């Protein structure tokens, strides 16, 4: 792994330290975060809800609000069509609860992943209409690519609103109202990278503004901040950039998530091993809460977590959360089994391939995306993992590595792919099962053509250098102001130079724990090396460590801890 040092504006770093009263390390980290003025620094450190842009300035938003207001006046029937991932689930819960609050009685439906696939498919729509046709359908987290399905709904006299954040290679639907920043709004708008639950927040904000202007008493007393826990859940889990309005919503949403005012979230936190009242981070969503919400949609029916998050009954919530936890354990077992088989395929059959394409007809298509991520990290190669879809089809997911654009590569393979879509780092695809070998050849040929010198080397970006004795609780409290970390705002990586480790201890078979000496301070600082036992750092000699620096919570107590990313011999 190659270490590179991030660039920064030294003059800005000095000004930040002086005007914000921060340490040199914190100031340098801020100066390296694409911030160019003190005004931008202030906005980054204090992302207040009052700085959110006017939702009625968004393309399609005034029309969407007017249509829902009309439905409310006429007491029309409304159906919310969601999606089975965390963004889709939280969007559906948010909008359903909000509209019920104002006197509508919306029903909701989400597609069954294994039987009906993603989005506004005719199969899932037909099931949605079995109990009668609604006057209005609101599609959240899907719909932008559904021209034929929207036309089918309109032929039946159903009005359609789409709140979606996906891009489309297809022609856009006609005769509907669409709120999608990638369709209507310029790149410069602060809401450009919102996911669907963020767009639902903007819609509800716009609705409240309009109704308050008309003197509506309920709108005047409705506090939209009560929904920020759902916004934080969906935004973090959807891996969108935590910059701009996403940063504002997630920073504030995490605090509402900690308050745990929703029984379903309290039950979910309990089964996930999170202590109520603890400070939460995006990693708690990404690794504990999100997977349990996702597991039901991957293996069964995503309606279950929606019902959980809408319920006010504690006993029902606890039973449902336990069911989701069991689904998650099943998902982990299935994922682990498939990953082992897939890794063996790579090692035995394709060790020298520049790109990985693995397939088995009995692999569960609901977890292949997770397996693809695991393989891409382990082998540092772009990867496609395919399971069976039935009827002679193979369906799967692809994950890439930094510097390799999967969209560009799959364009060169489109003649053997039945259907595909996604973005540079992640794709979904369906092909004829008898064309898997042809896809493997085409995928590798495209990669060799594009990357003739090999896949770009894995790099780690060092944002700051620090002495071990500088890594204190005081510094960590300052660094909390840079959070929440995630896509677009990564957790800082520090280089510690010339460290001499006295000893290492193993945790299980794969992990390491050791103390990093801090001269002048009482006791070393603990460092954890996940999966580091294969390449352990040496003891008794000077080495450089690349680490992250964060809080470790245990039984209600927090203490600073390092996480090892890489090491190299000191020069």
C-alpha positions as CSV (number, residue, x, y, z in Angstrom):
1,X,0.0,0.0,0.0
2,X,1.4,3.4,-1.0
3,X,1.1,6.3,1.4
4,X,0.4,9.8,0.0
5,X,0.1,13.1,1.9
6,X,-2.9,15.3,1.3
7,X,-2.4,18.8,0.2
8,X,-3.7,21.8,2.1
9,X,-3.7,25.6,2.3
10,X,-1.2,26.5,5.0
11,X,-2.4,30.1,5.2
12,X,-5.9,28.9,5.8
13,X,-4.8,26.4,8.4
14,X,-3.1,29.1,10.4
15,X,-6.2,31.4,10.1
16,X,-8.4,28.5,11.3
17,X,-6.3,27.8,14.3
18,X,-6.3,31.5,15.3
19,X,-9.9,32.4,14.7
20,X,-11.5,29.1,15.8
21,X,-9.2,28.5,18.8
22,X,-8.3,25.0,17.5
23,X,-5.1,23.0,17.7
24,X,-2.7,23.0,14.8
25,X,-3.7,19.4,14.0
26,X,-7.4,20.1,13.9
27,X,-6.8,23.3,11.9
28,X,-4.7,21.5,9.3
29,X,-7.4,18.7,8.9
30,X,-10.1,21.4,8.3
31,X,-7.9,23.2,5.7
32,X,-7.6,19.9,3.8
33,X,-11.3,19.3,3.5
34,X,-12.0,21.4,0.3
35,X,-12.8,24.4,2.4
36,X,-11.5,27.7,0.9
37,X,-12.9,30.5,3.1
38,X,-13.5,31.1,6.8
39,X,-17.2,31.3,6.1
40,X,-17.1,27.8,4.7
41,X,-15.1,26.6,7.7
42,X,-17.7,28.1,10.1
43,X,-20.5,26.4,8.1
44,X,-18.7,23.1,8.3
45,X,-18.1,23.3,12.0
46,X,-21.7,24.5,12.8
47,X,-24.0,22.8,10.3
48,X,-27.3,24.3,11.5
49,X,-30.7,23.4,10.1
50,X,-31.5,27.1,9.6
51,X,-28.9,27.1,6.7
52,X,-30.8,24.5,4.7
53,X,-31.9,25.8,1.3
54,X,-35.5,26.8,0.4
55,X,-37.3,23.5,-0.5
56,X,-39.7,25.3,-2.7
57,X,-36.8,26.3,-5.0
58,X,-36.3,22.6,-6.0
59,X,-37.5,21.5,-9.4
60,X,-41.0,20.0,-9.2
61,X,-41.5,20.7,-5.5
62,X,-44.2,23.4,-5.7
63,X,-46.2,21.0,-8.0
64,X,-45.7,18.1,-5.7
65,X,-46.9,20.1,-2.6
66,X,-49.9,21.4,-4.5
67,X,-50.9,17.9,-5.6
68,X,-50.7,16.5,-2.0
69,X,-52.6,19.5,-0.6
70,X,-55.3,18.8,-3.2
71,X,-55.4,15.1,-2.1
72,X,-55.8,16.3,1.5
73,X,-58.7,18.6,0.8
74,X,-60.5,15.9,-1.2
75,X,-59.5,13.1,1.2
76,X,-58.2,11.1,-1.7
77,X,-56.7,7.7,-1.4
78,X,-52.9,7.6,-1.4
79,X,-50.4,4.8,-1.9
80,X,-46.7,5.1,-1.1
81,X,-44.5,2.9,-3.2
82,X,-41.1,2.4,-1.5
83,X,-38.0,0.4,-1.8
84,X,-36.4,-2.4,0.2
85,X,-33.2,-0.8,1.3
86,X,-32.7,1.4,4.3
87,X,-33.2,4.6,2.3
88,X,-36.4,3.3,0.8
89,X,-37.7,2.0,4.1
90,X,-37.0,5.2,6.1
91,X,-38.5,7.3,3.2
92,X,-41.7,5.2,3.3
93,X,-42.0,5.4,7.1
94,X,-41.3,9.2,7.2
95,X,-43.9,10.0,4.5
96,X,-46.5,7.6,5.7
97,X,-46.3,8.9,9.3
98,X,-46.3,12.6,8.1
99,X,-49.3,12.2,5.9
100,X,-51.3,10.3,8.5
101,X,-50.5,13.2,10.9
102,X,-52.3,15.5,8.5
103,X,-55.4,13.4,8.1
104,X,-54.7,11.2,5.1
105,X,-54.7,7.4,5.3
106,X,-51.9,6.4,3.0
107,X,-51.1,2.7,2.4
108,X,-47.7,1.6,1.5
109,X,-46.1,-1.2,-0.5
110,X,-42.5,-2.2,-1.2
111,X,-41.4,-4.6,-3.9
112,X,-40.4,-8.2,-2.9
113,X,-36.7,-8.2,-3.9
114,X,-36.4,-11.9,-4.9
115,X,-39.8,-12.2,-6.7
116,X,-40.3,-8.7,-8.2
117,X,-37.0,-7.0,-8.3
118,X,-36.2,-3.3,-7.8
119,X,-38.5,-0.3,-8.5
120,X,-41.9,0.2,-10.2
121,X,-42.2,-3.2,-11.8
122,X,-45.5,-4.3,-13.3
123,X,-45.6,-7.3,-10.9
124,X,-45.2,-5.2,-7.8
125,X,-47.6,-2.6,-9.1
126,X,-50.2,-5.2,-9.8
127,X,-49.9,-6.5,-6.3
128,X,-50.1,-3.0,-4.9
129,X,-53.4,-2.4,-6.7
130,X,-55.0,-5.6,-5.7
131,X,-56.9,-3.8,-2.9
132,X,-58.1,-1.0,-5.2
133,X,-56.7,1.8,-7.2
134,X,-55.4,4.9,-5.3
135,X,-56.1,8.4,-6.5
136,X,-52.5,9.2,-6.0
137,X,-49.3,7.1,-5.9
138,X,-46.1,8.6,-4.5
139,X,-43.0,6.6,-5.5
140,X,-40.0,7.1,-3.2
141,X,-36.4,6.0,-4.0
142,X,-37.5,4.7,-7.4
143,X,-39.4,5.8,-10.5
144,X,-37.0,7.9,-12.5
145,X,-36.4,5.1,-15.0
146,X,-40.0,3.9,-15.0
147,X,-41.5,5.5,-18.1
148,X,-43.6,2.5,-19.1
149,X,-44.8,1.8,-15.6
150,X,-45.8,5.4,-15.0
151,X,-47.7,5.4,-18.3
152,X,-49.5,2.2,-17.2
153,X,-50.5,3.9,-14.0
154,X,-51.7,7.1,-15.8
155,X,-53.8,5.0,-18.2
156,X,-55.7,3.8,-15.1
157,X,-56.3,7.3,-13.9
158,X,-53.7,7.3,-11.1
159,X,-51.8,10.5,-10.4
160,X,-48.0,9.9,-9.8
161,X,-45.4,11.8,-7.8
162,X,-41.8,10.6,-7.9
163,X,-39.3,11.6,-5.1
164,X,-36.1,10.0,-6.3
165,X,-32.4,10.6,-6.4
166,X,-31.3,8.1,-9.0
167,X,-29.9,9.0,-12.4
168,X,-31.3,7.4,-15.5
169,X,-30.1,6.3,-18.9
170,X,-33.7,5.9,-20.1
171,X,-36.2,8.5,-21.2
172,X,-37.9,10.1,-18.3
173,X,-41.6,9.4,-17.4
174,X,-44.2,11.7,-18.8
175,X,-47.4,13.1,-17.3
176,X,-46.2,12.9,-13.6
177,X,-44.6,15.2,-11.0
178,X,-41.0,14.4,-10.3
179,X,-38.6,15.8,-7.7
180,X,-35.1,14.6,-8.5
181,X,-32.2,17.0,-8.1
182,X,-30.3,15.0,-10.8
183,X,-33.1,15.8,-13.3
184,X,-34.2,19.3,-12.6
185,X,-31.6,21.2,-10.6
186,X,-28.1,22.5,-11.5
187,X,-25.0,20.9,-10.0
188,X,-24.4,23.9,-7.7
189,X,-27.5,23.4,-5.5
190,X,-26.7,22.3,-1.9
191,X,-29.3,19.5,-2.0
192,X,-27.8,17.9,-5.1
193,X,-26.6,14.7,-3.3
194,X,-29.6,14.1,-1.1
195,X,-30.8,10.5,-1.0
196,X,-34.6,9.8,-1.0
197,X,-35.2,10.2,2.7
198,X,-33.5,13.6,2.4
199,X,-35.9,14.5,-0.4
200,X,-38.9,13.4,1.7
201,X,-37.6,15.8,4.4
202,X,-37.4,18.6,1.8
203,X,-40.9,17.8,0.6
204,X,-42.4,17.8,4.1
205,X,-40.5,21.0,4.8
206,X,-42.0,22.6,1.7
207,X,-45.5,21.3,2.6
208,X,-45.3,22.8,6.1
209,X,-44.1,26.2,4.6
210,X,-47.1,26.4,2.3
211,X,-49.6,25.3,4.9
212,X,-48.2,27.7,7.5
213,X,-48.5,30.5,5.0
214,X,-52.2,29.6,4.7
215,X,-52.7,29.7,8.5
216,X,-52.9,25.9,9.1
217,X,-52.8,25.3,12.9
218,X,-51.4,21.8,12.7
219,X,-48.6,22.8,10.3
220,X,-47.7,25.6,12.7
221,X,-47.1,23.2,15.6
222,X,-45.5,20.3,13.6
223,X,-41.8,20.0,14.4
224,X,-40.0,18.4,11.5
225,X,-37.0,17.7,13.6
226,X,-38.8,14.7,15.0
227,X,-38.1,12.9,11.8
228,X,-34.4,13.6,11.7
229,X,-33.6,10.1,13.2
230,X,-35.1,8.5,10.1
231,X,-33.2,10.9,7.8
232,X,-29.9,10.0,9.5
233,X,-30.6,6.3,9.2
234,X,-31.4,6.4,5.5
235,X,-28.7,8.9,4.5
236,X,-25.8,7.1,6.2
237,X,-26.9,3.7,5.0
238,X,-27.2,4.8,1.4
239,X,-23.6,5.9,1.3
240,X,-24.2,9.3,-0.2
241,X,-21.7,12.1,0.3
242,X,-21.9,13.5,3.9
243,X,-21.3,17.0,2.6
244,X,-23.6,20.0,2.0
245,X,-27.2,19.4,3.2
246,X,-26.5,15.7,3.9
247,X,-24.0,16.8,6.5
248,X,-26.4,19.2,8.1
249,X,-29.2,16.6,8.3
250,X,-27.0,13.7,9.5
251,X,-25.2,15.8,12.2
252,X,-28.5,16.9,13.6
253,X,-30.2,13.6,13.0
254,X,-27.7,11.6,15.0
255,X,-28.6,13.6,18.0
256,X,-32.3,12.8,17.6
257,X,-31.4,9.1,17.0
258,X,-29.6,9.1,20.3
259,X,-32.8,10.4,22.0
260,X,-34.5,7.2,20.8
261,X,-38.1,8.7,20.8
262,X,-39.4,6.0,18.3
263,X,-40.2,2.7,20.0
264,X,-39.1,0.7,16.9
265,X,-35.6,2.4,16.9
266,X,-35.3,1.7,20.6
267,X,-36.0,-2.0,20.1
268,X,-33.6,-2.1,17.1
269,X,-30.9,-0.5,19.2
270,X,-31.4,-3.0,22.0
271,X,-31.0,-6.1,19.8
272,X,-28.0,-4.4,18.0
273,X,-26.2,-4.1,21.4
274,X,-26.3,-0.3,21.5
275,X,-26.8,1.4,24.8
276,X,-29.6,4.0,24.9
277,X,-28.1,7.4,25.5
278,X,-24.7,6.6,24.1
279,X,-23.2,8.9,21.5
280,X,-23.9,7.4,18.1
281,X,-21.8,7.6,14.9
282,X,-22.4,6.7,11.3
283,X,-20.6,3.4,11.9
284,X,-23.3,2.4,14.3
285,X,-25.8,2.8,11.5
286,X,-23.6,1.2,8.9
287,X,-22.7,-1.9,10.9
288,X,-25.4,-2.4,13.5
289,X,-28.8,-0.7,12.7
290,X,-28.7,-0.6,8.9
291,X,-27.9,-4.3,8.3
292,X,-30.8,-5.4,10.5
293,X,-33.2,-3.2,8.5
294,X,-31.7,-4.4,5.2
295,X,-31.7,-8.1,6.1
296,X,-35.5,-8.4,5.9
297,X,-35.6,-7.0,2.4
298,X,-32.7,-9.2,1.3
299,X,-34.2,-12.4,2.6
300,X,-37.9,-11.8,3.0
301,X,-40.2,-8.8,2.9
302,X,-39.1,-5.2,3.6
303,X,-42.6,-4.4,4.9
304,X,-41.4,-5.8,8.3
305,X,-39.0,-3.0,9.2
306,X,-41.5,-0.4,8.0
307,X,-44.1,-1.8,10.3
308,X,-41.5,-1.8,13.1
309,X,-40.6,1.9,12.7
310,X,-44.3,2.9,12.4
311,X,-45.4,1.0,15.5
312,X,-46.1,2.6,18.9
313,X,-46.5,-0.7,20.7
314,X,-43.3,-1.7,22.6
315,X,-44.0,-5.4,22.7
316,X,-44.7,-5.5,19.0
317,X,-41.5,-3.5,18.3
318,X,-39.4,-5.8,20.4
319,X,-40.7,-9.0,18.8
320,X,-40.2,-7.5,15.3
321,X,-36.7,-6.3,16.2
322,X,-35.8,-9.8,17.4
323,X,-37.1,-11.2,14.1
324,X,-35.0,-8.7,12.1
325,X,-32.0,-9.7,14.2
326,X,-32.6,-13.3,13.4
327,X,-32.8,-12.4,9.7
328,X,-29.5,-10.6,10.0
329,X,-27.9,-13.7,11.6
330,X,-29.2,-15.8,8.7
331,X,-27.9,-13.2,6.2
332,X,-24.5,-13.3,7.8
333,X,-24.4,-17.1,7.7
334,X,-25.4,-17.1,4.0
335,X,-23.0,-14.3,3.2
336,X,-20.1,-16.1,5.0
337,X,-20.8,-19.3,3.1
338,X,-21.0,-17.7,-0.3
339,X,-17.9,-15.5,0.4
340,X,-15.8,-18.6,1.2
341,X,-16.9,-20.4,-1.9
342,X,-16.3,-17.2,-4.0
343,X,-12.9,-16.7,-2.6
344,X,-12.0,-20.3,-3.4
345,X,-13.2,-19.8,-7.0
346,X,-10.9,-16.8,-7.4
347,X,-7.9,-18.5,-5.8
348,X,-8.3,-21.8,-7.7
349,X,-9.6,-20.7,-11.1
350,X,-8.9,-17.0,-11.7
351,X,-5.8,-16.0,-9.6
352,X,-4.3,-13.9,-12.4
353,X,-7.4,-12.3,-13.8
354,X,-7.4,-8.5,-13.6
355,X,-11.1,-8.5,-12.8
356,X,-13.2,-11.0,-10.9
357,X,-16.4,-12.6,-12.2
358,X,-17.7,-15.5,-10.0
359,X,-21.0,-17.3,-10.2
360,X,-22.9,-20.2,-8.8
361,X,-26.6,-21.0,-9.5
362,X,-27.3,-21.6,-5.8
363,X,-26.0,-18.3,-4.5
364,X,-28.6,-16.1,-2.9
365,X,-29.0,-12.9,-5.0
366,X,-29.9,-10.9,-1.9
367,X,-26.4,-11.0,-0.5
368,X,-24.1,-11.0,-3.5
369,X,-23.5,-7.3,-3.3
370,X,-22.0,-7.7,0.2
371,X,-19.9,-10.6,-1.0
372,X,-18.7,-8.5,-4.0
373,X,-17.6,-5.7,-1.6
374,X,-15.7,-8.3,0.5
375,X,-13.9,-9.7,-2.6
376,X,-13.0,-6.3,-4.0
377,X,-11.4,-5.4,-0.7
378,X,-9.6,-8.7,-0.2
379,X,-8.1,-9.0,-3.7
380,X,-8.1,-5.3,-4.6
381,X,-9.7,-6.0,-8.0
382,X,-13.1,-4.9,-9.4
383,X,-15.5,-7.8,-8.9
384,X,-18.9,-9.1,-10.2
385,X,-20.7,-11.8,-8.1
386,X,-23.7,-13.5,-9.7
387,X,-26.3,-15.9,-8.3
388,X,-29.3,-17.5,-10.0
389,X,-32.4,-15.6,-10.9
390,X,-34.3,-18.6,-12.3
391,X,-35.6,-19.0,-15.9
392,X,-32.0,-19.2,-17.2
393,X,-30.9,-15.8,-15.7
394,X,-28.1,-14.9,-13.4
395,X,-28.4,-11.8,-11.3
396,X,-25.8,-10.1,-9.3
397,X,-23.8,-7.1,-8.1
398,X,-20.5,-5.5,-8.9
399,X,-18.1,-3.5,-6.7
400,X,-15.0,-1.6,-7.7
401,X,-11.8,-0.3,-6.3
402,X,-10.5,3.3,-6.2
403,X,-9.6,4.5,-9.7
404,X,-11.7,1.9,-11.7
405,X,-15.0,3.1,-13.1
406,X,-17.3,0.1,-13.4
407,X,-19.8,2.0,-15.5
408,X,-17.2,2.6,-18.2
409,X,-16.1,-1.0,-18.1
410,X,-19.6,-2.5,-18.3
411,X,-20.4,-0.3,-21.3
412,X,-17.8,-2.4,-23.1
413,X,-19.6,-5.6,-22.0
414,X,-23.2,-4.4,-22.7
415,X,-23.7,-6.8,-25.6
416,X,-23.6,-9.8,-23.2
417,X,-25.6,-8.2,-20.4
418,X,-29.4,-8.3,-20.3
419,X,-29.9,-5.4,-17.9
420,X,-27.6,-3.3,-15.8
421,X,-27.2,0.1,-14.0
422,X,-25.3,1.8,-11.2
423,X,-22.4,4.1,-10.6
424,X,-18.6,3.9,-10.9
425,X,-18.1,2.0,-7.6
426,X,-21.2,-0.2,-7.6
427,X,-23.5,-1.8,-10.2
428,X,-26.3,-4.3,-10.5
429,X,-26.7,-6.6,-13.5
430,X,-28.7,-9.4,-15.0
431,X,-27.5,-11.7,-17.8
432,X,-28.3,-15.1,-19.3
433,X,-26.7,-17.8,-17.2
434,X,-25.1,-19.4,-20.2
435,X,-23.2,-16.1,-20.9
436,X,-21.3,-15.9,-17.7
437,X,-18.1,-17.1,-19.2
438,X,-18.5,-14.7,-22.1
439,X,-19.0,-11.9,-19.6
440,X,-15.9,-12.9,-17.7
441,X,-13.8,-12.7,-20.9
442,X,-15.3,-9.4,-22.0
443,X,-15.0,-7.9,-18.5
444,X,-11.3,-8.8,-18.3
445,X,-10.6,-7.7,-21.8
446,X,-12.1,-4.3,-21.1
447,X,-10.1,-3.9,-17.9
448,X,-6.8,-4.9,-19.7
449,X,-7.5,-2.4,-22.4
450,X,-8.4,0.5,-20.0
451,X,-5.7,-0.4,-17.4
452,X,-2.8,-1.8,-19.5
453,X,-0.4,-1.2,-16.6
454,X,-2.6,-3.0,-14.1
455,X,-5.2,-1.9,-11.6
456,X,-4.2,1.4,-9.8
457,X,-2.1,0.7,-6.7
458,X,-4.0,0.8,-3.4
459,X,-3.1,4.1,-1.6
460,X,-3.8,5.5,1.8
461,X,-4.0,9.3,2.2
462,X,-2.3,10.7,5.2
463,X,-4.1,13.9,6.4
464,X,-1.9,14.7,9.4
465,X,1.2,13.6,11.2
466,X,1.1,13.4,15.0
467,X,3.2,12.4,17.9
468,X,1.7,9.7,20.1
469,X,1.6,12.1,23.1
470,X,-0.6,14.5,21.1
471,X,-3.3,11.8,20.8
472,X,-5.4,12.8,23.8
473,X,-9.1,13.1,24.8
474,X,-8.8,16.9,24.3
475,X,-7.7,16.5,20.7
476,X,-10.4,13.9,20.1
477,X,-13.1,16.2,21.4
478,X,-11.9,18.8,18.9
479,X,-12.0,16.2,16.1
480,X,-15.7,15.5,17.0
481,X,-16.5,18.8,15.3
482,X,-15.4,17.3,11.9
483,X,-17.8,14.4,12.2
484,X,-20.0,12.8,11.0
485,X,-17.6,10.9,8.8
486,X,-18.5,9.0,5.7
487,X,-18.5,9.3,1.9
488,X,-17.1,12.7,0.9
489,X,-15.9,13.4,4.5
490,X,-13.7,10.5,5.4
491,X,-12.4,9.9,8.9
492,X,-8.9,11.4,9.2
493,X,-5.8,9.2,8.8
494,X,-2.8,10.0,10.9
495,X,0.8,9.0,10.5
496,X,2.8,8.2,13.6
497,X,6.6,8.1,12.8
498,X,9.3,6.2,14.6
499,X,7.1,4.2,16.9
500,X,8.6,1.3,18.8
501,X,6.0,-1.3,19.9
502,X,7.0,-3.3,23.0
503,X,4.5,-6.2,22.4
504,X,1.5,-7.5,20.5
505,X,-1.5,-9.5,21.6
506,X,-3.8,-11.6,19.4
507,X,-7.6,-11.2,19.5
508,X,-9.0,-14.5,18.2
509,X,-7.1,-15.7,15.2
510,X,-7.2,-12.7,12.9
511,X,-7.0,-9.5,15.0
512,X,-4.3,-7.7,17.0
513,X,-4.2,-5.4,20.1
514,X,-1.2,-3.4,21.3
515,X,-0.3,-0.3,23.2
516,X,1.4,2.7,21.5
517,X,3.8,4.4,24.0
518,X,3.1,8.1,24.7
519,X,6.2,9.7,26.2
520,X,5.4,12.0,29.0
521,X,1.9,10.7,29.5
522,X,0.6,8.0,31.8
523,X,0.2,4.8,29.9
524,X,0.1,3.9,26.2
525,X,-2.9,4.4,24.0
526,X,-4.6,1.2,22.8
527,X,-4.5,0.3,19.2
528,X,-6.6,-2.4,17.4
529,X,-5.6,-4.0,14.2
530,X,-8.6,-5.7,12.6
531,X,-7.5,-8.6,10.4
532,X,-3.9,-7.6,11.0
533,X,-2.6,-10.9,12.2
534,X,-1.5,-11.9,8.7
535,X,0.9,-9.0,8.5
536,X,1.7,-8.0,12.1
537,X,3.9,-5.0,12.7
538,X,7.3,-5.9,14.3
539,X,8.1,-5.2,17.9
540,X,11.3,-3.6,19.2
541,X,12.2,-1.6,16.1
542,X,11.2,1.8,14.7
543,X,8.1,1.7,12.4
544,X,5.6,4.2,11.0
545,X,1.9,3.6,11.7
546,X,-1.1,4.8,9.6
547,X,-4.0,5.0,12.0
548,X,-7.4,6.4,12.7
549,X,-8.1,8.0,16.0
550,X,-11.5,7.7,17.7
551,X,-13.6,6.9,20.7
552,X,-14.1,3.4,22.0
553,X,-17.3,2.9,24.0
554,X,-17.7,0.1,26.5
555,X,-20.3,-0.3,29.2
556,X,-21.1,3.4,29.2
557,X,-17.5,4.6,29.3
558,X,-15.5,6.2,26.4
559,X,-11.8,6.2,25.9
560,X,-9.5,7.2,23.0
561,X,-8.4,4.3,20.8
562,X,-6.4,3.9,17.6
563,X,-7.3,1.7,14.6
564,X,-4.4,0.4,12.6
565,X,-4.7,0.7,8.8
566,X,-1.1,0.0,7.7
567,X,2.5,0.1,8.8
568,X,5.9,0.4,7.2
569,X,9.5,0.5,8.3
570,X,10.7,3.9,9.4
571,X,13.2,5.5,7.0
